[in-house]
Amino acid sequence: QVQLVESGGGLVQAGGSLRLSCAASGITVSAYTMGWYRQAPGKQREFVARITRVDTTSYADSVKGRCTISRDNAKNTVTLQMNSLKPEDTAVYYCFVLGGSWGQGTQVIVSS
């Protein structure tokens, strides 16, 4: 059974940074494409970033240059480092593994 548990969200001022982590069990993160989506209040869930099995990364234009996705195979986690945060980054951030599994989400609130 695949389980993804996100952590690292919180309240931060605009311009600040947060580091989100996704701890996986039931799968080996190095064997899958994994990444992050987010959903702001009243909006649809949108893609943020992903990392493939061969470490190819891609980002939404809205976060490109401010976010970095990485994988720690020893800890079986995927991390999203977010810098220069903006109020429009406020959302619940969800970890996913390609194939359909999702975490419960972690809330990020960026105050202006």
Residue frames as qw, qx, qy, qz and C-alpha x, y, z in Angstrom:
[[0.000, 0.889, 0.457, 0.000, 0.00, 0.00, 0.00],
 [0.425, 0.381, -0.006, 0.821, 1.43, 3.33, -1.08],
 [0.315, -0.851, -0.367, 0.206, 1.43, 6.07, 1.51],
 [0.409, 0.449, -0.019, 0.794, 2.67, 9.63, 1.02],
 [0.406, -0.776, -0.393, 0.280, 2.97, 11.97, 4.00],
 [0.338, 0.680, 0.010, 0.651, 3.73, 15.64, 3.46],
 [0.512, -0.699, -0.278, 0.415, 5.27, 17.98, 6.00],
 [0.489, -0.066, 0.101, 0.864, 6.92, 21.35, 6.18],
 [0.013, 0.690, 0.422, 0.588, 4.05, 23.68, 5.45],
 [0.360, -0.520, -0.458, 0.625, 3.26, 26.69, 7.56],
 [0.095, 0.965, 0.242, -0.026, 2.83, 30.44, 7.72],
 [0.612, -0.157, 0.153, 0.760, 5.59, 32.57, 6.22],
 [0.114, 0.800, 0.064, -0.586, 5.97, 36.18, 5.17],
 [0.695, 0.715, 0.065, 0.038, 6.30, 37.11, 1.53],
 [0.277, 0.814, -0.491, 0.141, 9.90, 36.69, 0.44],
 [0.539, -0.496, 0.648, -0.210, 10.49, 33.85, 2.86],
 [0.427, 0.319, -0.816, -0.224, 11.24, 30.19, 2.27],
 [0.804, -0.202, 0.397, -0.393, 9.76, 26.83, 3.11],
 [0.185, 0.353, -0.897, -0.191, 10.94, 23.30, 2.55],
 [0.841, -0.025, 0.109, -0.530, 8.24, 20.73, 1.95],
 [0.047, -0.340, 0.938, 0.057, 8.94, 17.03, 2.34],
 [0.850, 0.050, -0.153, -0.502, 7.06, 13.99, 1.14],
 [0.272, -0.377, 0.876, -0.125, 7.87, 10.77, 2.95],
 [0.740, 0.168, -0.420, -0.498, 6.90, 7.69, 0.97],
 [0.427, -0.236, 0.853, -0.182, 6.19, 4.17, 2.10],
 [0.753, 0.338, 0.529, -0.199, 5.18, 1.22, 0.01],
 [0.708, 0.682, 0.054, 0.176, 7.25, 2.42, -2.92],
 [0.637, -0.301, 0.129, 0.698, 10.84, 3.34, -3.65],
 [0.186, 0.870, 0.123, -0.440, 10.87, 6.99, -4.71],
 [0.152, -0.549, 0.590, 0.572, 13.81, 6.48, -7.04],
 [0.307, 0.134, 0.891, 0.304, 11.73, 4.16, -9.20],
 [0.182, 0.731, 0.656, 0.036, 8.92, 6.59, -9.96],
 [0.114, 0.445, 0.131, 0.878, 8.15, 10.02, -11.27],
 [0.328, -0.636, -0.609, 0.341, 7.02, 12.04, -8.28],
 [0.191, 0.345, 0.082, 0.915, 6.15, 15.62, -7.63],
 [0.028, -0.398, -0.545, 0.737, 3.89, 18.27, -6.24],
 [0.039, -0.603, -0.530, -0.595, 0.58, 19.87, -7.05],
 [0.063, -0.172, -0.485, 0.855, -1.16, 22.64, -5.15],
 [0.109, -0.630, -0.676, -0.367, -4.70, 23.83, -4.68],
 [0.026, 0.069, -0.257, 0.964, -5.59, 27.34, -3.62],
 [0.256, 0.423, 0.687, -0.532, -9.00, 28.15, -2.12],
 [0.505, 0.662, 0.252, -0.494, -11.64, 28.22, -4.81],
 [0.364, 0.666, -0.523, -0.387, -9.25, 27.08, -7.52],
 [0.971, 0.157, -0.159, -0.090, -8.45, 23.86, -9.28],
 [0.763, -0.462, 0.336, 0.302, -5.47, 21.77, -8.32],
 [0.522, 0.824, -0.216, -0.036, -2.46, 22.80, -10.40],
 [0.906, 0.114, -0.139, 0.383, 0.90, 21.29, -11.20],
 [0.294, -0.926, 0.207, 0.120, 3.94, 22.67, -9.38],
 [0.101, 0.695, -0.704, -0.100, 6.94, 20.43, -10.03],
 [0.988, -0.032, 0.094, -0.120, 7.99, 16.87, -10.76],
 [0.095, -0.658, 0.735, 0.134, 11.11, 14.76, -10.86],
 [0.883, 0.230, -0.298, -0.280, 11.48, 11.64, -12.99],
 [0.955, -0.250, 0.089, 0.134, 13.30, 8.39, -12.33],
 [0.748, 0.243, 0.035, 0.616, 16.30, 9.78, -14.20],
 [0.370, -0.536, -0.226, 0.725, 16.22, 13.05, -12.25],
 [0.121, 0.367, 0.394, 0.834, 14.74, 15.16, -14.99],
 [0.041, -0.500, -0.569, 0.652, 12.86, 18.01, -13.36],
 [0.041, 0.477, 0.472, 0.740, 10.12, 20.27, -14.59],
 [0.093, -0.366, -0.503, 0.777, 8.31, 23.21, -13.04],
 [0.180, 0.832, 0.524, 0.036, 5.24, 25.32, -13.53],
 [0.362, 0.575, 0.057, 0.732, 6.07, 28.71, -14.98],
 [0.372, -0.833, -0.108, -0.394, 4.65, 30.32, -11.85],
 [0.734, -0.653, 0.169, 0.076, 7.35, 28.77, -9.63],
 [0.844, 0.334, -0.019, 0.420, 10.25, 28.37, -12.04],
 [0.351, 0.582, -0.268, 0.683, 13.41, 29.90, -10.62],
 [0.378, -0.573, 0.323, -0.651, 11.97, 29.97, -7.11],
 [0.871, -0.248, 0.298, -0.300, 11.43, 26.27, -6.40],
 [0.286, 0.493, -0.817, -0.091, 13.68, 23.24, -6.53],
 [0.934, -0.154, 0.049, -0.319, 12.48, 19.65, -6.38],
 [0.216, 0.541, -0.807, 0.095, 14.86, 16.94, -5.25],
 [0.917, -0.185, -0.269, -0.230, 14.88, 13.38, -4.05],
 [0.202, -0.597, 0.729, -0.266, 16.66, 11.72, -1.13],
 [0.756, 0.082, -0.601, -0.246, 16.83, 8.04, -1.95],
 [0.326, 0.125, -0.809, 0.473, 18.31, 7.13, 1.42],
 [0.217, 0.115, 0.562, -0.790, 15.37, 8.71, 3.24],
 [0.109, 0.409, 0.864, 0.274, 12.86, 7.75, 0.54],
 [0.050, 0.755, 0.400, -0.517, 11.59, 11.32, 0.39],
 [0.375, 0.537, 0.365, 0.662, 10.92, 13.98, -2.20],
 [0.277, -0.588, -0.295, 0.701, 11.51, 17.59, -1.21],
 [0.280, 0.763, 0.341, 0.473, 10.32, 20.90, -2.60],
 [0.397, -0.369, -0.187, 0.820, 12.42, 23.88, -1.62],
 [0.159, 0.818, 0.451, 0.320, 10.44, 27.07, -2.11],
 [0.408, -0.277, -0.119, 0.862, 12.11, 30.48, -2.00],
 [0.052, 0.044, -0.168, -0.983, 10.97, 34.05, -2.56],
 [0.039, 0.467, 0.883, -0.034, 7.45, 33.03, -1.63],
 [0.161, -0.169, -0.204, -0.951, 4.54, 35.18, -2.75],
 [0.490, 0.079, 0.500, -0.710, 1.01, 35.47, -1.36],
 [0.754, 0.303, -0.234, -0.534, -0.23, 33.74, -4.51],
 [0.396, 0.278, -0.874, 0.056, 1.72, 30.65, -3.47],
 [0.436, -0.126, 0.620, -0.641, -0.78, 30.18, -0.65],
 [0.762, 0.105, -0.446, -0.458, -2.34, 26.74, -1.14],
 [0.831, -0.300, 0.453, -0.116, -2.48, 23.19, 0.08],
 [0.298, 0.618, -0.689, -0.235, 0.47, 21.36, -1.44],
 [0.937, -0.034, 0.262, -0.228, 0.05, 17.71, -2.37],
 [0.166, -0.485, 0.815, 0.270, 2.71, 15.15, -3.11],
 [0.880, 0.289, 0.088, -0.366, 1.96, 12.66, -5.85],
 [0.400, -0.309, 0.797, 0.330, 3.47, 9.61, -7.45],
 [0.460, 0.304, -0.486, -0.678, 2.78, 9.00, -11.11],
 [0.312, -0.080, -0.942, -0.090, 0.20, 6.27, -11.20],
 [0.416, -0.571, -0.487, -0.513, -2.35, 7.89, -8.97],
 [0.588, -0.499, -0.526, 0.359, -1.29, 8.03, -5.33],
 [0.024, 0.739, -0.021, 0.673, -1.59, 11.30, -3.43],
 [0.311, -0.075, -0.655, 0.685, -0.74, 12.54, 0.01],
 [0.150, -0.729, -0.639, 0.195, -3.10, 14.37, 2.35],
 [0.217, 0.802, 0.141, 0.538, -1.52, 17.74, 1.72],
 [0.495, -0.400, -0.318, 0.703, 0.30, 20.38, 3.73],
 [0.091, 0.938, 0.334, 0.032, -0.93, 23.95, 4.05],
 [0.495, -0.008, 0.028, 0.869, 1.26, 26.84, 2.96],
 [0.002, -0.928, -0.372, 0.019, 0.18, 30.37, 3.82],
 [0.511, 0.108, 0.031, 0.852, 2.20, 33.33, 2.61],
 [0.095, -0.857, -0.400, 0.309, 1.33, 36.65, 4.19],
 [0.443, 0.692, 0.136, 0.554, 1.92, 39.96, 2.44]]
